[in-house]
Amino acid sequence: MHVCPLQFDIVDRLINRFSNPGELVFDPFGGLFTVPVRALHAGRRSRAVELNTGYFLDGVKYLQAEERKHGMPTLFDLADDEAVPA
């Protein structure tokens, strides 16, 4: 539990307004890595810095979990890869 969590809607608006897909988003005050997680959802690359070791380690765990979810194929992905007989 972070003392001052960022709201996803605010972060999403800023990422979409001030960056393009594929660009790098940098958060100098990483906290629990809300910005890198939301940047991943928006198709951006991201980096963050956090001085508090506990927040940093928790943030890395959250980001790794999101990366696993983001990279996992869905049934629709598998259906698109297979040729559909005519």
Secondary structure, 3 states (H helix, E strand, C coil): CCCCCCCHHHHHHHHHHHCCCCCEEEECCCCCCHHHHHHHHCCCEEEECCCCHHHHHHHHHHHHHHHHHHHCCCHHHHHHHCCCCC
